[in-house]
Amino acid sequence: MKQKIVIKVTGKGPKSRSKALQIAVGLSGVESAGLGGEDKSQIEVVGDGVDAVQLTNLLRKKVGYAELASVEAVGEKKEEKKEEPAVQPVAWPGYVGGMPQTYIYPIHPHQDPSCSIM
């Protein structure tokens, strides 16, 4: 699943920002990385299977202060079309009745049909 990760990084200048971008691109699964925000203090990473917590911890160790701002799924229009339609409920017809079951017992020739006990 593709996801967009935004991490706020406070560095000491443009050198620390480029180092943070190199760290972000070095992780497996990262497709693109760039600077965002008004003062270019946020790193936006788009990738498939990227661990946001691992990336944030790496940036804290190598660059300085790093705060995980947001993680959101990036949807593509092609994938939305492939979604399965909602399951329709099945309406079963109610019990309408039917023929009652009747049992037919054969009459043996040695029995008298007028005698109900024997």
Jmol script that loads the backbone (N, CA, C; Angstrom):
load data "model"
ATOM      1  N   MET A   1       0.839  -1.168   0.000  1.00  0.00           N
ATOM      2  CA  MET A   1       0.000   0.000   0.000  1.00  0.00           C
ATOM      3  C   MET A   1       0.891   1.241   0.000  1.00  0.00           C
ATOM      4  N   LYS A   2       0.656   2.121  -0.952  1.00  0.00           N
ATOM      5  CA  LYS A   2       1.416   3.359  -1.023  1.00  0.00           C
ATOM      6  C   LYS A   2       0.968   4.290   0.082  1.00  0.00           C
ATOM      7  N   GLN A   3       1.946   4.973   0.675  1.00  0.00           N
ATOM      8  CA  GLN A   3       1.615   5.912   1.731  1.00  0.00           C
ATOM      9  C   GLN A   3       2.494   7.144   1.627  1.00  0.00           C
ATOM     10  N   LYS A   4       1.961   8.251   2.129  1.00  0.00           N
ATOM     11  CA  LYS A   4       2.694   9.510   2.156  1.00  0.00           C
ATOM     12  C   LYS A   4       3.000   9.832   3.607  1.00  0.00           C
ATOM     13  N   ILE A   5       4.282  10.009   3.904  1.00  0.00           N
ATOM     14  CA  ILE A   5       4.743  10.270   5.265  1.00  0.00           C
ATOM     15  C   ILE A   5       5.304  11.686   5.301  1.00  0.00           C
ATOM     16  N   VAL A   6       4.845  12.486   6.265  1.00  0.00           N
ATOM     17  CA  VAL A   6       5.349  13.847   6.441  1.00  0.00           C
ATOM     18  C   VAL A   6       6.032  13.915   7.801  1.00  0.00           C
ATOM     19  N   ILE A   7       7.318  14.306   7.795  1.00  0.00           N
ATOM     20  CA  ILE A   7       8.114  14.400   9.018  1.00  0.00           C
ATOM     21  C   ILE A   7       8.662  15.815   9.124  1.00  0.00           C
ATOM     22  N   LYS A   8       8.431  16.427  10.264  1.00  0.00           N
ATOM     23  CA  LYS A   8       8.948  17.775  10.501  1.00  0.00           C
ATOM     24  C   LYS A   8      10.351  17.657  11.080  1.00  0.00           C
ATOM     25  N   VAL A   9      11.309  18.281  10.402  1.00  0.00           N
ATOM     26  CA  VAL A   9      12.712  18.189  10.795  1.00  0.00           C
ATOM     27  C   VAL A   9      13.221  19.591  11.099  1.00  0.00           C
ATOM     28  N   THR A  10      13.850  19.751  12.254  1.00  0.00           N
ATOM     29  CA  THR A  10      14.461  21.021  12.602  1.00  0.00           C
ATOM     30  C   THR A  10      15.968  20.835  12.508  1.00  0.00           C
ATOM     31  N   GLY A  11      16.559  21.478  11.526  1.00  0.00           N
ATOM     32  CA  GLY A  11      18.001  21.338  11.316  1.00  0.00           C
ATOM     33  C   GLY A  11      18.702  22.673  11.450  1.00  0.00           C
ATOM     34  N   LYS A  12      20.016  22.654  11.196  1.00  0.00           N
ATOM     35  CA  LYS A  12      20.823  23.858  11.361  1.00  0.00           C
ATOM     36  C   LYS A  12      21.062  24.579  10.044  1.00  0.00           C
ATOM     37  N   GLY A  13      20.411  24.135   8.991  1.00  0.00           N
ATOM     38  CA  GLY A  13      20.592  24.814   7.720  1.00  0.00           C
ATOM     39  C   GLY A  13      20.293  23.892   6.556  1.00  0.00           C
ATOM     40  N   PRO A  14      20.636  24.338   5.352  1.00  0.00           N
ATOM     41  CA  PRO A  14      20.340  23.530   4.162  1.00  0.00           C
ATOM     42  C   PRO A  14      21.144  22.234   4.108  1.00  0.00           C
ATOM     43  N   LYS A  15      22.295  22.220   4.751  1.00  0.00           N
ATOM     44  CA  LYS A  15      23.104  21.005   4.752  1.00  0.00           C
ATOM     45  C   LYS A  15      22.411  19.881   5.513  1.00  0.00           C
ATOM     46  N   SER A  16      21.782  20.206   6.625  1.00  0.00           N
ATOM     47  CA  SER A  16      21.086  19.176   7.397  1.00  0.00           C
ATOM     48  C   SER A  16      19.836  18.693   6.664  1.00  0.00           C
ATOM     49  N   ARG A  17      19.189  19.589   5.894  1.00  0.00           N
ATOM     50  CA  ARG A  17      18.022  19.169   5.114  1.00  0.00           C
ATOM     51  C   ARG A  17      18.408  18.196   4.005  1.00  0.00           C
ATOM     52  N   SER A  18      19.517  18.467   3.332  1.00  0.00           N
ATOM     53  CA  SER A  18      19.945  17.557   2.262  1.00  0.00           C
ATOM     54  C   SER A  18      20.395  16.212   2.849  1.00  0.00           C
ATOM     55  N   LYS A  19      20.991  16.232   4.032  1.00  0.00           N
ATOM     56  CA  LYS A  19      21.369  14.990   4.695  1.00  0.00           C
ATOM     57  C   LYS A  19      20.122  14.191   5.068  1.00  0.00           C
ATOM     58  N   ALA A  20      19.060  14.875   5.538  1.00  0.00           N
ATOM     59  CA  ALA A  20      17.809  14.211   5.877  1.00  0.00           C
ATOM     60  C   ALA A  20      17.175  13.587   4.640  1.00  0.00           C
ATOM     61  N   LEU A  21      17.229  14.281   3.504  1.00  0.00           N
ATOM     62  CA  LEU A  21      16.689  13.734   2.253  1.00  0.00           C
ATOM     63  C   LEU A  21      17.473  12.505   1.808  1.00  0.00           C
ATOM     64  N   GLN A  22      18.802  12.531   1.965  1.00  0.00           N
ATOM     65  CA  GLN A  22      19.620  11.369   1.601  1.00  0.00           C
ATOM     66  C   GLN A  22      19.272  10.166   2.470  1.00  0.00           C
ATOM     67  N   ILE A  23      19.020  10.392   3.738  1.00  0.00           N
ATOM     68  CA  ILE A  23      18.642   9.303   4.640  1.00  0.00           C
ATOM     69  C   ILE A  23      17.290   8.735   4.229  1.00  0.00           C
ATOM     70  N   ALA A  24      16.356   9.612   3.903  1.00  0.00           N
ATOM     71  CA  ALA A  24      15.013   9.168   3.522  1.00  0.00           C
ATOM     72  C   ALA A  24      15.033   8.367   2.232  1.00  0.00           C
ATOM     73  N   VAL A  25      15.804   8.800   1.261  1.00  0.00           N
ATOM     74  CA  VAL A  25      15.865   8.097  -0.024  1.00  0.00           C
ATOM     75  C   VAL A  25      16.597   6.769   0.114  1.00  0.00           C
ATOM     76  N   GLY A  26      17.464   6.645   1.101  1.00  0.00           N
ATOM     77  CA  GLY A  26      18.234   5.426   1.294  1.00  0.00           C
ATOM     78  C   GLY A  26      17.428   4.246   1.814  1.00  0.00           C
ATOM     79  N   LEU A  27      16.241   4.488   2.358  1.00  0.00           N
ATOM     80  CA  LEU A  27      15.413   3.392   2.868  1.00  0.00           C
ATOM     81  C   LEU A  27      14.781   2.621   1.722  1.00  0.00           C
ATOM     82  N   SER A  28      14.558   1.337   1.948  1.00  0.00           N
ATOM     83  CA  SER A  28      13.926   0.523   0.922  1.00  0.00           C
ATOM     84  C   SER A  28      12.434   0.829   0.852  1.00  0.00           C
ATOM     85  N   GLY A  29      11.902   0.862  -0.355  1.00  0.00           N
ATOM     86  CA  GLY A  29      10.489   1.110  -0.576  1.00  0.00           C
ATOM     87  C   GLY A  29      10.152   2.558  -0.853  1.00  0.00           C
ATOM     88  N   VAL A  30      11.113   3.467  -0.708  1.00  0.00           N
ATOM     89  CA  VAL A  30      10.862   4.893  -0.940  1.00  0.00           C
ATOM     90  C   VAL A  30      10.862   5.155  -2.442  1.00  0.00           C
ATOM     91  N   GLU A  31       9.790   5.771  -2.928  1.00  0.00           N
ATOM     92  CA  GLU A  31       9.678   6.103  -4.349  1.00  0.00           C
ATOM     93  C   GLU A  31      10.070   7.547  -4.617  1.00  0.00           C
ATOM     94  N   SER A  32       9.695   8.461  -3.716  1.00  0.00           N
ATOM     95  CA  SER A  32      10.071   9.858  -3.893  1.00  0.00           C
ATOM     96  C   SER A  32      10.155  10.528  -2.532  1.00  0.00           C
ATOM     97  N   ALA A  33      10.980  11.570  -2.468  1.00  0.00           N
ATOM     98  CA  ALA A  33      11.133  12.348  -1.244  1.00  0.00           C
ATOM     99  C   ALA A  33      11.379  13.786  -1.637  1.00  0.00           C
ATOM    100  N   GLY A  34      10.826  14.693  -0.857  1.00  0.00           N
ATOM    101  CA  GLY A  34      10.996  16.106  -1.156  1.00  0.00           C
ATOM    102  C   GLY A  34      10.750  16.946   0.074  1.00  0.00           C
ATOM    103  N   LEU A  35      11.114  18.238  -0.052  1.00  0.00           N
ATOM    104  CA  LEU A  35      10.903  19.165   1.048  1.00  0.00           C
ATOM    105  C   LEU A  35       9.548  19.827   0.886  1.00  0.00           C
ATOM    106  N   GLY A  36       8.884  20.064   2.004  1.00  0.00           N
ATOM    107  CA  GLY A  36       7.574  20.702   1.972  1.00  0.00           C
ATOM    108  C   GLY A  36       7.423  21.663   3.119  1.00  0.00           C
ATOM    109  N   GLY A  37       6.266  22.272   3.195  1.00  0.00           N
ATOM    110  CA  GLY A  37       6.013  23.255   4.241  1.00  0.00           C
ATOM    111  C   GLY A  37       6.438  24.634   3.789  1.00  0.00           C
ATOM    112  N   GLU A  38       6.049  25.640   4.566  1.00  0.00           N
ATOM    113  CA  GLU A  38       6.362  27.022   4.209  1.00  0.00           C
ATOM    114  C   GLU A  38       7.860  27.316   4.287  1.00  0.00           C
ATOM    115  N   ASP A  39       8.510  26.811   5.315  1.00  0.00           N
ATOM    116  CA  ASP A  39       9.927  27.086   5.494  1.00  0.00           C
ATOM    117  C   ASP A  39      10.796  25.884   5.127  1.00  0.00           C
ATOM    118  N   LYS A  40      10.253  24.968   4.352  1.00  0.00           N
ATOM    119  CA  LYS A  40      10.959  23.762   3.890  1.00  0.00           C
ATOM    120  C   LYS A  40      11.499  22.945   5.057  1.00  0.00           C
ATOM    121  N   SER A  41      10.729  22.893   6.139  1.00  0.00           N
ATOM    122  CA  SER A  41      11.164  22.135   7.310  1.00  0.00           C
ATOM    123  C   SER A  41      10.513  20.765   7.400  1.00  0.00           C
ATOM    124  N   GLN A  42       9.711  20.405   6.397  1.00  0.00           N
ATOM    125  CA  GLN A  42       9.050  19.113   6.390  1.00  0.00           C
ATOM    126  C   GLN A  42       9.582  18.273   5.239  1.00  0.00           C
ATOM    127  N   ILE A  43       9.777  16.991   5.527  1.00  0.00           N
ATOM    128  CA  ILE A  43      10.185  16.046   4.489  1.00  0.00           C
ATOM    129  C   ILE A  43       8.972  15.200   4.148  1.00  0.00           C
ATOM    130  N   GLU A  44       8.609  15.168   2.872  1.00  0.00           N
ATOM    131  CA  GLU A  44       7.475  14.373   2.407  1.00  0.00           C
ATOM    132  C   GLU A  44       8.024  13.159   1.660  1.00  0.00           C
ATOM    133  N   VAL A  45       7.721  11.987   2.161  1.00  0.00           N
ATOM    134  CA  VAL A  45       8.218  10.741   1.586  1.00  0.00           C
ATOM    135  C   VAL A  45       7.027   9.930   1.093  1.00  0.00           C
ATOM    136  N   VAL A  46       7.083   9.467  -0.164  1.00  0.00           N
ATOM    137  CA  VAL A  46       6.046   8.613  -0.731  1.00  0.00           C
ATOM    138  C   VAL A  46       6.694   7.284  -1.058  1.00  0.00           C
ATOM    139  N   GLY A  47       6.062   6.194  -0.595  1.00  0.00           N
ATOM    140  CA  GLY A  47       6.633   4.882  -0.859  1.00  0.00           C
ATOM    141  C   GLY A  47       5.691   3.769  -0.488  1.00  0.00           C
ATOM    142  N   ASP A  48       6.132   2.575  -0.793  1.00  0.00           N
ATOM    143  CA  ASP A  48       5.344   1.373  -0.526  1.00  0.00           C
ATOM    144  C   ASP A  48       6.079   0.537   0.506  1.00  0.00           C
ATOM    145  N   GLY A  49       5.465   0.347   1.676  1.00  0.00           N
ATOM    146  CA  GLY A  49       6.067  -0.464   2.725  1.00  0.00           C
ATOM    147  C   GLY A  49       7.144   0.243   3.508  1.00  0.00           C
ATOM    148  N   VAL A  50       7.103   1.557   3.578  1.00  0.00           N
ATOM    149  CA  VAL A  50       8.100   2.317   4.324  1.00  0.00           C
ATOM    150  C   VAL A  50       7.655   2.390   5.784  1.00  0.00           C
ATOM    151  N   ASP A  51       8.572   2.110   6.699  1.00  0.00           N
ATOM    152  CA  ASP A  51       8.274   2.179   8.129  1.00  0.00           C
ATOM    153  C   ASP A  51       8.499   3.614   8.598  1.00  0.00           C
ATOM    154  N   ALA A  52       7.409   4.303   8.944  1.00  0.00           N
ATOM    155  CA  ALA A  52       7.479   5.716   9.310  1.00  0.00           C
ATOM    156  C   ALA A  52       8.242   5.922  10.620  1.00  0.00           C
ATOM    157  N   VAL A  53       8.066   5.022  11.564  1.00  0.00           N
ATOM    158  CA  VAL A  53       8.740   5.164  12.860  1.00  0.00           C
ATOM    159  C   VAL A  53      10.245   4.951  12.696  1.00  0.00           C
ATOM    160  N   GLN A  54      10.622   3.984  11.890  1.00  0.00           N
ATOM    161  CA  GLN A  54      12.049   3.726  11.655  1.00  0.00           C
ATOM    162  C   GLN A  54      12.706   4.931  10.979  1.00  0.00           C
ATOM    163  N   LEU A  55      12.016   5.512  10.003  1.00  0.00           N
ATOM    164  CA  LEU A  55      12.547   6.687   9.312  1.00  0.00           C
ATOM    165  C   LEU A  55      12.691   7.861  10.277  1.00  0.00           C
ATOM    166  N   THR A  56      11.712   8.074  11.125  1.00  0.00           N
ATOM    167  CA  THR A  56      11.774   9.176  12.091  1.00  0.00           C
ATOM    168  C   THR A  56      12.930   8.975  13.070  1.00  0.00           C
ATOM    169  N   ASN A  57      13.109   7.749  13.557  1.00  0.00           N
ATOM    170  CA  ASN A  57      14.212   7.474  14.487  1.00  0.00           C
ATOM    171  C   ASN A  57      15.571   7.667  13.820  1.00  0.00           C
ATOM    172  N   LEU A  58      15.699   7.256  12.562  1.00  0.00           N
ATOM    173  CA  LEU A  58      16.959   7.474  11.838  1.00  0.00           C
ATOM    174  C   LEU A  58      17.261   8.963  11.699  1.00  0.00           C
ATOM    175  N   LEU A  59      16.234   9.740  11.380  1.00  0.00           N
ATOM    176  CA  LEU A  59      16.442  11.183  11.238  1.00  0.00           C
ATOM    177  C   LEU A  59      16.808  11.821  12.571  1.00  0.00           C
ATOM    178  N   ARG A  60      16.247  11.333  13.669  1.00  0.00           N
ATOM    179  CA  ARG A  60      16.604  11.861  14.997  1.00  0.00           C
ATOM    180  C   ARG A  60      18.059  11.581  15.323  1.00  0.00           C
ATOM    181  N   LYS A  61      18.533  10.390  14.975  1.00  0.00           N
ATOM    182  CA  LYS A  61      19.918  10.017  15.287  1.00  0.00           C
ATOM    183  C   LYS A  61      20.912  10.786  14.436  1.00  0.00           C
ATOM    184  N   LYS A  62      20.599  10.965  13.142  1.00  0.00           N
ATOM    185  CA  LYS A  62      21.576  11.529  12.204  1.00  0.00           C
ATOM    186  C   LYS A  62      21.476  13.052  12.065  1.00  0.00           C
ATOM    187  N   VAL A  63      20.271  13.609  12.137  1.00  0.00           N
ATOM    188  CA  VAL A  63      20.088  15.025  11.825  1.00  0.00           C
ATOM    189  C   VAL A  63      19.815  15.850  13.075  1.00  0.00           C
ATOM    190  N   GLY A  64      18.921  15.368  13.922  1.00  0.00           N
ATOM    191  CA  GLY A  64      18.538  16.144  15.098  1.00  0.00           C
ATOM    192  C   GLY A  64      17.074  15.913  15.388  1.00  0.00           C
ATOM    193  N   TYR A  65      16.372  16.983  15.687  1.00  0.00           N
ATOM    194  CA  TYR A  65      14.962  16.873  16.045  1.00  0.00           C
ATOM    195  C   TYR A  65      14.133  16.487  14.829  1.00  0.00           C
ATOM    196  N   ALA A  66      13.314  15.445  14.988  1.00  0.00           N
ATOM    197  CA  ALA A  66      12.408  15.002  13.928  1.00  0.00           C
ATOM    198  C   ALA A  66      11.097  14.574  14.572  1.00  0.00           C
ATOM    199  N   GLU A  67       9.998  15.049  14.018  1.00  0.00           N
ATOM    200  CA  GLU A  67       8.665  14.742  14.546  1.00  0.00           C
ATOM    201  C   GLU A  67       7.800  14.210  13.412  1.00  0.00           C
ATOM    202  N   LEU A  68       7.190  13.072  13.652  1.00  0.00           N
ATOM    203  CA  LEU A  68       6.295  12.463  12.659  1.00  0.00           C
ATOM    204  C   LEU A  68       5.001  13.268  12.631  1.00  0.00           C
ATOM    205  N   ALA A  69       4.744  13.965  11.514  1.00  0.00           N
ATOM    206  CA  ALA A  69       3.566  14.838  11.423  1.00  0.00           C
ATOM    207  C   ALA A  69       2.335  14.072  10.958  1.00  0.00           C
ATOM    208  N   SER A  70       2.455  13.288   9.881  1.00  0.00           N
ATOM    209  CA  SER A  70       1.279  12.560   9.388  1.00  0.00           C
ATOM    210  C   SER A  70       1.697  11.391   8.510  1.00  0.00           C
ATOM    211  N   VAL A  71       0.821  10.390   8.475  1.00  0.00           N
ATOM    212  CA  VAL A  71       0.958   9.242   7.584  1.00  0.00           C
ATOM    213  C   VAL A  71      -0.418   9.022   6.975  1.00  0.00           C
ATOM    214  N   GLU A  72      -0.486   9.042   5.647  1.00  0.00           N
ATOM    215  CA  GLU A  72      -1.777   8.839   4.982  1.00  0.00           C
ATOM    216  C   GLU A  72      -1.588   7.971   3.743  1.00  0.00           C
ATOM    217  N   ALA A  73      -2.636   7.248   3.423  1.00  0.00           N
ATOM    218  CA  ALA A  73      -2.602   6.370   2.246  1.00  0.00           C
ATOM    219  C   ALA A  73      -2.775   7.200   0.988  1.00  0.00           C
ATOM    220  N   VAL A  74      -2.008   6.824  -0.025  1.00  0.00           N
ATOM    221  CA  VAL A  74      -2.110   7.495  -1.312  1.00  0.00           C
ATOM    222  C   VAL A  74      -2.871   6.563  -2.232  1.00  0.00           C
ATOM    223  N   GLY A  75      -4.048   6.982  -2.658  1.00  0.00           N
ATOM    224  CA  GLY A  75      -4.874   6.144  -3.524  1.00  0.00           C
ATOM    225  C   GLY A  75      -4.690   6.524  -4.977  1.00  0.00           C
ATOM    226  N   GLU A  76      -4.727   5.535  -5.831  1.00  0.00           N
ATOM    227  CA  GLU A  76      -4.659   5.773  -7.261  1.00  0.00           C
ATOM    228  C   GLU A  76      -6.026   5.529  -7.867  1.00  0.00           C
ATOM    229  N   LYS A  77      -6.329   6.229  -8.931  1.00  0.00           N
ATOM    230  CA  LYS A  77      -7.642   6.097  -9.557  1.00  0.00           C
ATOM    231  C   LYS A  77      -7.844   4.703 -10.141  1.00  0.00           C
ATOM    232  N   LYS A  78      -6.802   4.086 -10.618  1.00  0.00           N
ATOM    233  CA  LYS A  78      -6.921   2.745 -11.189  1.00  0.00           C
ATOM    234  C   LYS A  78      -7.329   1.736 -10.129  1.00  0.00           C
ATOM    235  N   GLU A  79      -6.782   1.880  -8.926  1.00  0.00           N
ATOM    236  CA  GLU A  79      -7.108   0.945  -7.857  1.00  0.00           C
ATOM    237  C   GLU A  79      -8.538   1.131  -7.376  1.00  0.00           C
ATOM    238  N   GLU A  80      -9.040   2.367  -7.426  1.00  0.00           N
ATOM    239  CA  GLU A  80     -10.404   2.615  -6.976  1.00  0.00           C
ATOM    240  C   GLU A  80     -11.410   1.927  -7.874  1.00  0.00           C
ATOM    241  N   LYS A  81     -11.117   1.827  -9.150  1.00  0.00           N
ATOM    242  CA  LYS A  81     -12.036   1.172 -10.079  1.00  0.00           C
ATOM    243  C   LYS A  81     -12.071  -0.328  -9.864  1.00  0.00           C
ATOM    244  N   LYS A  82     -11.005  -0.887  -9.337  1.00  0.00           N
ATOM    245  CA  LYS A  82     -10.924  -2.329  -9.144  1.00  0.00           C
ATOM    246  C   LYS A  82     -11.637  -2.798  -7.876  1.00  0.00           C
ATOM    247  N   GLU A  83     -12.115  -1.875  -7.078  1.00  0.00           N
ATOM    248  CA  GLU A  83     -12.776  -2.271  -5.839  1.00  0.00           C
ATOM    249  C   GLU A  83     -14.017  -3.090  -6.145  1.00  0.00           C
ATOM    250  N   GLU A  84     -14.275  -4.038  -5.285  1.00  0.00           N
ATOM    251  CA  GLU A  84     -15.435  -4.897  -5.477  1.00  0.00           C
ATOM    252  C   GLU A  84     -16.700  -4.141  -5.097  1.00  0.00           C
ATOM    253  N   PRO A  85     -17.789  -4.394  -5.805  1.00  0.00           N
ATOM    254  CA  PRO A  85     -19.035  -3.721  -5.444  1.00  0.00           C
ATOM    255  C   PRO A  85     -19.537  -4.229  -4.095  1.00  0.00           C
ATOM    256  N   ALA A  86     -20.373  -3.429  -3.479  1.00  0.00           N
ATOM    257  CA  ALA A  86     -20.909  -3.800  -2.179  1.00  0.00           C
ATOM    258  C   ALA A  86     -21.764  -5.059  -2.306  1.00  0.00           C
ATOM    259  N   VAL A  87     -21.768  -5.851  -1.278  1.00  0.00           N
ATOM    260  CA  VAL A  87     -22.522  -7.100  -1.291  1.00  0.00           C
ATOM    261  C   VAL A  87     -24.011  -6.782  -1.142  1.00  0.00           C
ATOM    262  N   GLN A  88     -24.796  -7.291  -2.070  1.00  0.00           N
ATOM    263  CA  GLN A  88     -26.234  -7.078  -2.029  1.00  0.00           C
ATOM    264  C   GLN A  88     -26.876  -8.127  -1.132  1.00  0.00           C
ATOM    265  N   PRO A  89     -27.770  -7.735  -0.238  1.00  0.00           N
ATOM    266  CA  PRO A  89     -28.437  -8.731   0.598  1.00  0.00           C
ATOM    267  C   PRO A  89     -29.401  -9.571  -0.244  1.00  0.00           C
ATOM    268  N   VAL A  90     -29.516 -10.823   0.107  1.00  0.00           N
ATOM    269  CA  VAL A  90     -30.387 -11.737  -0.619  1.00  0.00           C
ATOM    270  C   VAL A  90     -31.706 -11.823   0.135  1.00  0.00           C
ATOM    271  N   ALA A  91     -32.801 -11.584  -0.586  1.00  0.00           N
ATOM    272  CA  ALA A  91     -34.129 -11.678   0.026  1.00  0.00           C
ATOM    273  C   ALA A  91     -34.714 -13.026  -0.346  1.00  0.00           C
ATOM    274  N   TRP A  92     -34.824 -13.896   0.623  1.00  0.00           N
ATOM    275  CA  TRP A  92     -35.386 -15.210   0.390  1.00  0.00           C
ATOM    276  C   TRP A  92     -36.909 -15.123   0.489  1.00  0.00           C
ATOM    277  N   PRO A  93     -37.611 -15.820  -0.402  1.00  0.00           N
ATOM    278  CA  PRO A  93     -39.071 -15.768  -0.313  1.00  0.00           C
ATOM    279  C   PRO A  93     -39.533 -16.454   0.971  1.00  0.00           C
ATOM    280  N   GLY A  94     -40.610 -15.956   1.514  1.00  0.00           N
ATOM    281  CA  GLY A  94     -41.145 -16.514   2.749  1.00  0.00           C
ATOM    282  C   GLY A  94     -41.757 -17.883   2.513  1.00  0.00           C
ATOM    283  N   TYR A  95     -42.070 -18.569   3.574  1.00  0.00           N
ATOM    284  CA  TYR A  95     -42.674 -19.895   3.460  1.00  0.00           C
ATOM    285  C   TYR A  95     -44.109 -19.716   3.008  1.00  0.00           C
ATOM    286  N   VAL A  96     -44.446 -20.317   1.881  1.00  0.00           N
ATOM    287  CA  VAL A  96     -45.763 -20.159   1.304  1.00  0.00           C
ATOM    288  C   VAL A  96     -46.668 -21.322   1.650  1.00  0.00           C
ATOM    289  N   GLY A  97     -46.145 -22.269   2.283  1.00  0.00           N
ATOM    290  CA  GLY A  97     -46.945 -23.451   2.584  1.00  0.00           C
ATOM    291  C   GLY A  97     -46.607 -24.538   1.572  1.00  0.00           C
ATOM    292  N   GLY A  98     -47.382 -25.541   1.569  1.00  0.00           N
ATOM    293  CA  GLY A  98     -47.117 -26.617   0.635  1.00  0.00           C
ATOM    294  C   GLY A  98     -48.058 -27.765   0.912  1.00  0.00           C
ATOM    295  N   MET A  99     -47.811 -28.831   0.242  1.00  0.00           N
ATOM    296  CA  MET A  99     -48.645 -30.029   0.426  1.00  0.00           C
ATOM    297  C   MET A  99     -48.259 -30.683   1.739  1.00  0.00           C
ATOM    298  N   PRO A 100     -49.229 -31.004   2.557  1.00  0.00           N
ATOM    299  CA  PRO A 100     -48.897 -31.738   3.776  1.00  0.00           C
ATOM    300  C   PRO A 100     -48.488 -33.154   3.419  1.00  0.00           C
ATOM    301  N   GLN A 101     -47.594 -33.665   4.188  1.00  0.00           N
ATOM    302  CA  GLN A 101     -47.127 -35.016   3.914  1.00  0.00           C
ATOM    303  C   GLN A 101     -48.176 -36.028   4.373  1.00  0.00           C
ATOM    304  N   THR A 102     -48.471 -36.968   3.511  1.00  0.00           N
ATOM    305  CA  THR A 102     -49.402 -38.046   3.854  1.00  0.00           C
ATOM    306  C   THR A 102     -48.679 -39.356   3.709  1.00  0.00           C
ATOM    307  N   TYR A 103     -48.955 -40.227   4.595  1.00  0.00           N
ATOM    308  CA  TYR A 103     -48.328 -41.539   4.566  1.00  0.00           C
ATOM    309  C   TYR A 103     -49.352 -42.557   4.057  1.00  0.00           C
ATOM    310  N   ILE A 104     -48.927 -43.413   3.205  1.00  0.00           N
ATOM    311  CA  ILE A 104     -49.784 -44.468   2.669  1.00  0.00           C
ATOM    312  C   ILE A 104     -49.251 -45.793   3.179  1.00  0.00           C
ATOM    313  N   TYR A 105     -50.118 -46.488   3.913  1.00  0.00           N
ATOM    314  CA  TYR A 105     -49.743 -47.779   4.448  1.00  0.00           C
ATOM    315  C   TYR A 105     -50.385 -48.862   3.580  1.00  0.00           C
ATOM    316  N   PRO A 106     -49.626 -49.848   3.186  1.00  0.00           N
ATOM    317  CA  PRO A 106     -50.203 -50.923   2.366  1.00  0.00           C
ATOM    318  C   PRO A 106     -51.070 -51.866   3.217  1.00  0.00           C
ATOM    319  N   ILE A 107     -52.102 -52.391   2.632  1.00  0.00           N
ATOM    320  CA  ILE A 107     -52.984 -53.342   3.304  1.00  0.00           C
ATOM    321  C   ILE A 107     -52.559 -54.732   2.874  1.00  0.00           C
ATOM    322  N   HIS A 108     -52.214 -55.553   3.835  1.00  0.00           N
ATOM    323  CA  HIS A 108     -51.773 -56.907   3.528  1.00  0.00           C
ATOM    324  C   HIS A 108     -52.999 -57.796   3.253  1.00  0.00           C
ATOM    325  N   PRO A 109     -52.845 -58.783   2.406  1.00  0.00           N
ATOM    326  CA  PRO A 109     -53.995 -59.625   2.045  1.00  0.00           C
ATOM    327  C   PRO A 109     -54.513 -60.492   3.189  1.00  0.00           C
ATOM    328  N   HIS A 110     -53.709 -60.832   4.161  1.00  0.00           N
ATOM    329  CA  HIS A 110     -54.205 -61.689   5.224  1.00  0.00           C
ATOM    330  C   HIS A 110     -54.936 -60.915   6.306  1.00  0.00           C
ATOM    331  N   GLN A 111     -54.938 -59.576   6.255  1.00  0.00           N
ATOM    332  CA  GLN A 111     -55.653 -58.784   7.240  1.00  0.00           C
ATOM    333  C   GLN A 111     -57.058 -58.450   6.726  1.00  0.00           C
ATOM    334  N   ASP A 112     -57.963 -58.388   7.644  1.00  0.00           N
ATOM    335  CA  ASP A 112     -59.331 -57.994   7.314  1.00  0.00           C
ATOM    336  C   ASP A 112     -59.395 -56.468   7.342  1.00  0.00           C
ATOM    337  N   PRO A 113     -59.817 -55.848   6.261  1.00  0.00           N
ATOM    338  CA  PRO A 113     -59.829 -54.407   6.239  1.00  0.00           C
ATOM    339  C   PRO A 113     -60.863 -53.793   7.188  1.00  0.00           C
ATOM    340  N   SER A 114     -61.831 -54.559   7.648  1.00  0.00           N
ATOM    341  CA  SER A 114     -62.818 -53.975   8.540  1.00  0.00           C
ATOM    342  C   SER A 114     -62.343 -53.920   9.976  1.00  0.00           C
ATOM    343  N   CYS A 115     -61.345 -54.723  10.356  1.00  0.00           N
ATOM    344  CA  CYS A 115     -60.847 -54.775  11.718  1.00  0.00           C
ATOM    345  C   CYS A 115     -59.701 -53.771  11.848  1.00  0.00           C
ATOM    346  N   SER A 116     -59.832 -52.798  12.724  1.00  0.00           N
ATOM    347  CA  SER A 116     -58.802 -51.767  12.848  1.00  0.00           C
ATOM    348  C   SER A 116     -57.717 -52.143  13.856  1.00  0.00           C
ATOM    349  N   ILE A 117     -57.981 -53.133  14.750  1.00  0.00           N
ATOM    350  CA  ILE A 117     -57.001 -53.501  15.752  1.00  0.00           C
ATOM    351  C   ILE A 117     -56.002 -54.482  15.173  1.00  0.00           C
ATOM    352  N   MET A 118     -56.433 -55.405  14.440  1.00  0.00           N
ATOM    353  CA  MET A 118     -55.539 -56.422  13.920  1.00  0.00           C
ATOM    354  C   MET A 118     -55.236 -56.131  12.530  1.00  0.00           C
TER     355      MET A 118
END
end "model"
wireframe off; spacefill off
backbone 0.3
color backbone group
